[in-house]
Amino acid sequence: MKLNVFLALAIASVAFAADIKQEDGVYVLTTGNFDDFIKENSAVLVEFYAPWCGHCKALTPEYAKAAKTLADEESDVKLAKVDATVENDLASKFGVRGYPTIKFFRDGGEPSDYGAGRQAADIVNWLKKKTGPPAADLKTVDEAKKMADKDEVVVIGFFKDQESEGAAAFKKAAAGIDDIPFGITSEDDLFKEYKMDKDGVVLLKKFDEGRNDFDGELTSEEVTKFIKENQLPLVIEFTQESAQKIFGGEVKNHILLFLKKEGGEDTLEGFKAAAGGFKGKVLFIYLDTDNEENGRITEFFGLKDDEIPAVRLIQLTEDMAKFKPESSALDTETIKTFVQDFLDGKVKAHLMSEDVPEDWDAKSVKVLVGKNFKEVALDKSKGVFVEFYAPWCGHCKQLAPIWDELGDKFKDKDDVVIAKMDSTANEIEEVKVQSFPTLKYFPKDSDEVVDYNGERTLEAMAKFVESGGKEGAGAPEEEEEDDEEEDEEELPRDEL
């Protein structure tokens, strides 16, 4: 009887799944079928998307490819998606604030956030880590070669005793890296095939040297560091697909070559030739400026069309800093010298600034640039309220007419200045802008800087200014729900 009940439940489960619409192997979930689907399947990856979202559109073919791979392997893992602009209750229930948001549901429990790349291989590898052992047990040379052929990067641990401390450290490292497949073996044939005469770790890749052998102390921390330093090419093209790996890596110093890829082969070769001596210290990246998706990044570095090709260096620390070489030459030796001087602390951070407009103070809202910021904003004889904006930012455009009204309201007050600064073209040491618009008040007779997070209405901001920045500043805002313009508000820090 128990067996018959089990079979009935299994058949019902299959029938239920069959009734749900699929698009390219991905289940389409709604409020009506979501809970049952999650309960009936032991492992489900769900993408909450918006039809208009560019990142969602780019993910669609990779997500479908991952679903097909898992189906071909007869995996129990299911891939599903939810149109969050239609299924508002589901989106709210799972805290969806941006698109795409991807969550993993295991055995009907609370979901965890997906944290790997957005290519099919990344998705599949991440799911295998979450649903299986951190490292596949390799028994034959063919199994190892099949694994190595399938992915760009694989890591194999060679341990005669898989219960040893070294093997445990390797497995711990494997469990913590979601986007790379790991294997482990104790077989003599594999030791011989890969020329391993003792326990160790080998990273195999389809670029650069092709293989890296770990030679440090066998701890999970050291193995993880070794993998992070070697999993990327010496020179990598910046794309939406590679961004996750670039910014998720251990190396936080990035030198970028901006060029038109077509016709820029010689420049790129010279750039690649400079990279070898800086492995693990500086990541070499190039961007195709003919790709419209890279336009925001080019603007972020203040580069004009007539300045390209060019290189810039960025240090992704808490106080993000950019560096510009003195020479515009792009030969190998010039690039090597620039990078080494940066590492030696000989290069000062580069702060962009436009020239001061002749009519910067002609209107009620004063125009600030890097070159006149200190003179105006840090003038202690006045209270100065500054909007740091981006020309492309939707929220900044909405605020613009209100900000102009605020300027008109205080235009006759000698000790109040309402100002604005285009932070895509101007940078200052005193303020680090993380999103747009950023509003900061510099009080009269004070060195204090007050962040304004109150309502963006004329009445609220006027009251704030009249109080000398003491009333109505508001608490730091929580992240707003994503909409078509929300994507534009954030400074493209994670896209360089």
NORDA-V944931 format. One record per residue. N is the residue number from 1. SS is DSSP state (h for helix, s for strand, l for the rest). PSI is psi in whole degrees, -180 to 180 (999 if undefined). OMEGA is omega in whole degrees, -180 to 180 (NA if undefined). Layout:
n=(N	N)
ss=(SS	SS)
psi=(PSI	PSI)
omega=(OMEGA	OMEGA)
//
This chain:
n=(1	2	3	4	5	6	7	8	9	10	11	12	13	14	15	16	17	18	19	20	21	22	23	24	25	26	27	28	29	30	31	32	33	34	35	36	37	38	39	40	41	42	43	44	45	46	47	48	49	50	51	52	53	54	55	56	57	58	59	60	61	62	63	64	65	66	67	68	69	70	71	72	73	74	75	76	77	78	79	80	81	82	83	84	85	86	87	88	89	90	91	92	93	94	95	96	97	98	99	100	101	102	103	104	105	106	107	108	109	110	111	112	113	114	115	116	117	118	119	120	121	122	123	124	125	126	127	128	129	130	131	132	133	134	135	136	137	138	139	140	141	142	143	144	145	146	147	148	149	150	151	152	153	154	155	156	157	158	159	160	161	162	163	164	165	166	167	168	169	170	171	172	173	174	175	176	177	178	179	180	181	182	183	184	185	186	187	188	189	190	191	192	193	194	195	196	197	198	199	200	201	202	203	204	205	206	207	208	209	210	211	212	213	214	215	216	217	218	219	220	221	222	223	224	225	226	227	228	229	230	231	232	233	234	235	236	237	238	239	240	241	242	243	244	245	246	247	248	249	250	251	252	253	254	255	256	257	258	259	260	261	262	263	264	265	266	267	268	269	270	271	272	273	274	275	276	277	278	279	280	281	282	283	284	285	286	287	288	289	290	291	292	293	294	295	296	297	298	299	300	301	302	303	304	305	306	307	308	309	310	311	312	313	314	315	316	317	318	319	320	321	322	323	324	325	326	327	328	329	330	331	332	333	334	335	336	337	338	339	340	341	342	343	344	345	346	347	348	349	350	351	352	353	354	355	356	357	358	359	360	361	362	363	364	365	366	367	368	369	370	371	372	373	374	375	376	377	378	379	380	381	382	383	384	385	386	387	388	389	390	391	392	393	394	395	396	397	398	399	400	401	402	403	404	405	406	407	408	409	410	411	412	413	414	415	416	417	418	419	420	421	422	423	424	425	426	427	428	429	430	431	432	433	434	435	436	437	438	439	440	441	442	443	444	445	446	447	448	449	450	451	452	453	454	455	456	457	458	459	460	461	462	463	464	465	466	467	468	469	470	471	472	473	474	475	476	477	478	479	480	481	482	483	484	485	486	487	488	489	490	491	492	493	494	495	496)
ss=(l	h	h	h	h	h	h	h	h	h	h	h	h	h	h	h	h	h	h	l	l	s	s	l	l	s	s	s	l	l	l	l	l	h	h	h	h	h	h	h	l	l	s	s	s	s	s	s	s	l	l	l	l	h	h	h	h	h	h	h	h	h	h	h	h	h	h	h	h	h	h	h	l	l	l	l	l	s	s	s	s	s	s	l	l	l	l	h	h	h	h	h	h	l	l	l	l	l	l	l	s	s	s	s	s	s	l	l	l	l	l	s	s	l	l	l	l	l	l	h	h	h	h	h	h	h	h	h	h	h	h	l	l	l	l	s	s	l	l	l	h	h	h	h	h	h	h	h	h	h	l	l	s	s	s	s	s	s	l	l	l	l	l	l	h	h	h	h	h	h	h	h	h	h	h	h	l	l	l	l	s	s	s	s	s	l	l	h	h	h	h	h	h	l	l	l	l	l	l	s	s	s	s	s	s	l	l	l	l	l	s	s	s	l	l	l	l	l	l	h	h	h	h	h	h	h	h	h	h	h	l	l	l	l	s	s	s	l	l	l	l	l	h	h	h	h	h	h	l	l	l	l	s	s	s	s	s	s	s	l	l	l	l	l	h	h	h	h	h	h	h	h	h	h	h	h	h	h	l	l	l	l	s	s	s	s	s	s	l	l	l	h	h	h	h	h	h	h	h	h	l	l	l	l	h	h	h	l	l	s	s	s	s	s	s	l	l	l	l	l	s	s	s	s	l	l	l	l	l	l	l	h	h	h	h	h	h	h	h	h	h	h	h	l	l	l	l	l	l	l	l	l	l	l	l	l	l	l	l	l	l	l	l	l	s	s	s	s	l	l	l	l	h	h	h	h	h	l	l	l	l	l	s	s	s	s	s	s	s	l	l	l	l	h	h	h	h	h	h	h	h	h	h	h	h	h	h	h	h	l	l	l	l	l	l	s	s	s	s	s	s	s	l	l	l	l	l	l	l	l	l	l	l	l	s	l	l	s	s	s	s	s	l	l	l	l	l	l	l	s	s	l	l	l	l	l	l	h	h	h	h	h	h	h	h	h	l	l	l	l	l	l	l	l	l	l	l	l	l	l	l	l	l	l	l	h	h	h	h	s	l	l	h	h	h	l)
psi=(-44	-40	-42	-39	-44	-45	-40	-42	-42	-44	-41	-39	-46	-43	-40	-47	-38	-29	-19	134	141	146	112	41	0	127	137	111	148	175	-34	-30	-4	-56	-44	-40	-42	-41	-36	-10	134	-26	119	129	125	127	122	118	168	133	-30	-7	123	-40	-35	-41	-39	-33	-29	-53	-33	-38	-43	-39	-41	-41	-41	-42	-46	-39	-42	-33	4	38	150	-10	134	144	134	168	154	127	100	-17	-17	-47	69	-37	-41	-44	-42	-42	-38	18	37	118	-16	167	141	147	128	128	147	127	125	123	37	7	-167	142	157	157	139	134	27	-165	-180	25	157	-45	-39	-44	-47	-46	-41	-44	-37	-36	-38	-23	-5	-168	152	-27	131	139	110	124	-25	161	-39	-40	-42	-43	-37	-42	-44	-34	-26	-34	159	-39	131	155	132	131	131	111	120	-35	109	-1	6	167	-40	-43	-39	-41	-40	-46	-36	-42	-42	-40	-24	-5	111	-22	12	134	141	145	159	144	153	5	134	-37	-38	-38	-44	-45	-39	15	48	117	3	173	145	-177	135	132	122	134	157	35	170	-126	-22	-26	140	133	129	132	21	-166	134	78	157	-36	-44	-38	-43	-44	-44	-44	-45	-35	-20	-5	-15	151	156	-39	126	141	134	120	171	-32	-36	-12	-42	-44	-36	-50	-18	-3	171	-26	119	2	119	128	132	134	119	121	162	114	-43	115	-5	22	-42	-41	-41	-39	-41	-37	-45	-38	-23	-14	-30	-39	-1	18	131	-8	-44	131	128	123	143	149	134	110	-9	-13	117	-29	-20	2	-39	-36	-43	-43	-38	-33	4	28	135	161	-38	-4	-8	136	151	162	147	155	139	140	112	58	-177	-43	81	131	146	150	139	131	150	-34	146	-1	146	24	163	-47	-39	-43	-43	-42	-44	-47	-43	-40	-38	-47	-31	0	22	-6	127	149	143	123	120	148	136	167	152	122	145	-33	31	-28	19	-29	174	-28	116	147	118	147	176	-33	-19	7	-53	-43	-38	-56	-32	15	108	-5	-2	155	124	123	119	133	121	116	171	137	-30	-6	123	-41	-34	-39	-38	-36	-25	-52	-31	-39	-38	-41	-39	-41	-42	-37	-34	14	-24	4	113	-25	18	134	128	125	168	152	131	104	0	-15	-6	138	147	153	-31	-25	128	112	124	-23	166	144	147	129	125	142	132	99	154	141	38	153	1	152	124	124	131	118	22	-169	144	56	158	-43	-46	-43	-35	-42	-40	-47	-43	-28	3	27	13	-18	136	14	-30	159	159	132	142	158	132	158	146	142	-172	-26	-15	-36	-31	-19	-35	133	133	51	-43	0	17	999)
omega=(180	180	-180	177	179	180	180	178	180	180	179	-180	179	-180	180	180	-179	-179	-178	-180	175	173	-178	177	180	-179	180	-175	178	177	-177	-176	-172	-174	-179	-179	179	-180	-174	-178	-173	-178	-178	173	-175	174	172	-171	172	-176	-177	-173	-179	180	177	179	179	-179	-171	-179	179	179	178	178	178	178	179	179	-179	179	179	179	-180	178	175	-178	179	173	-178	179	-179	174	-174	178	177	-178	-174	-178	179	-180	179	-178	-176	172	-179	-179	-180	-176	-12	168	-175	-178	-177	-179	-179	176	175	-177	179	-177	171	-179	173	-173	-180	-177	-175	170	-175	-178	178	-179	-178	-179	180	-179	179	178	-177	-174	-178	178	-179	179	179	179	-177	-177	-176	177	180	178	180	-179	178	178	-178	-179	-171	-174	179	-178	172	179	-180	175	180	-177	178	177	-176	175	-179	179	180	179	178	178	179	-179	178	177	-180	-179	-177	180	-169	-169	179	176	179	172	177	-178	173	-172	-180	-179	180	175	-179	-178	-177	174	178	-180	176	178	180	-178	-180	174	179	-178	-176	178	178	-175	-179	-178	172	179	180	-179	-179	177	-175	172	-179	-179	-178	177	178	179	179	-178	-179	-177	-173	-174	180	175	176	176	-175	177	177	174	176	-179	-177	-174	-178	-178	180	-175	179	-177	-179	-176	-176	173	-176	171	-175	173	176	179	171	-172	178	-178	-178	-175	-178	178	-180	179	177	178	180	-179	-180	-169	-169	-175	-175	-179	-180	-180	-179	178	-180	-175	173	-179	176	-176	173	178	-175	-179	-178	-177	-179	-179	177	179	-179	179	176	-178	175	-178	-176	177	-176	10	-179	174	173	179	-180	178	-173	173	-180	174	-175	-178	178	-178	-177	179	178	-179	177	179	-176	176	-174	-176	179	180	179	180	179	-178	180	177	176	-179	180	178	-177	-177	178	177	-179	178	-179	173	170	172	180	179	-180	-177	-174	-179	-176	-177	-177	173	-176	-178	179	172	-179	-173	179	-176	-177	-178	-176	-172	-177	176	-174	178	-177	169	-172	-179	-172	170	174	-169	172	-177	-177	-172	-180	180	177	179	178	-178	-171	-178	178	179	177	177	179	177	179	-177	-176	-174	-179	178	-175	-176	176	176	172	-172	177	179	175	-175	172	-178	-178	179	-179	-180	-171	-175	175	-176	-179	180	-178	-14	171	-178	-179	-179	179	-172	176	177	-177	173	-177	171	-176	175	177	177	179	-180	-180	176	180	-177	-177	-178	178	178	179	-179	-179	179	-178	179	-175	-177	172	180	179	176	176	-176	170	-179	-179	176	-176	169	-174	-179	-178	179	-175	-174	-176	173	-174	-179	-177	173	-173	NA)
//
